[in-house]
Amino acid sequence: MPLNRRFRSVTRIGPVQVGTANDGRGREKHTAACTAPRCGFSADYDSRAAAELAAHTHRCPVR
């Protein structure tokens, strides 16, 4: 069963979107996900700064 997250404070840095949500245990998690077709990059981080750094340094392998 997939986890249904409600993201808040979503920002876009290039093709990557960074959003904040609570996980199943009530902890705050930050997600960076690339919206480019066929890229598939997404990762969860404990801090917003880490997620934004990943968004700034992400390079899509598909061009």
N, C-alpha and C positions, 0 to 999 in steps of 0.2 A: 504494500500500500504506500503510495507516494506521500511525502510530507507536504502539506498545504501551508505555505508561509505567506504572511502579509508583510510586504516590504514597506519601509518608510524611509524617508530622506534618500531617495534614489537620485544619483547624479550620473552624468555621462562624461567619460573622459575618452575622447576618440571613439573607437567602436566598442569600448568596454563600459558596462554599466556597473555601478557600485551601489549596493543597497544594504540596509540594516534590518534585521528581523530577530525574533526570539526563537531559539530552538525548542525542542520538545521538553526540555528541563527548565525552561524559563530564562536561560542565559542569553545574553545579547551576542549575536554573531553578525559578521559583516561578510558579504559575498561580492566577489568580482566575477562578472561573466561577460564574455565577448559575444556581440550580436552579429558578427560577420558570418555569412553563409559558409558552412563546412569547416568552421574553426574548432568549435567544441571546447574552448577554454572556459573553465569556471573553477573557483576555489573559495573555500570558507576560511575566514581569519578571525582571530580574537580581538583585533583592534582595527579601527577605521583607517588609521594611518598605514597599516600593512596592506589593507585592501586597495587603498588609493595608490600606494607605491607599485603594487602589482599591475594596476591599470595603466600607470604611466610607463612602465617598462615592458608591457606586453607587446610582442610582435607576432602578428598572425602568420602562420606558416603558409596559408593559402593566400595568394595575391591575385 
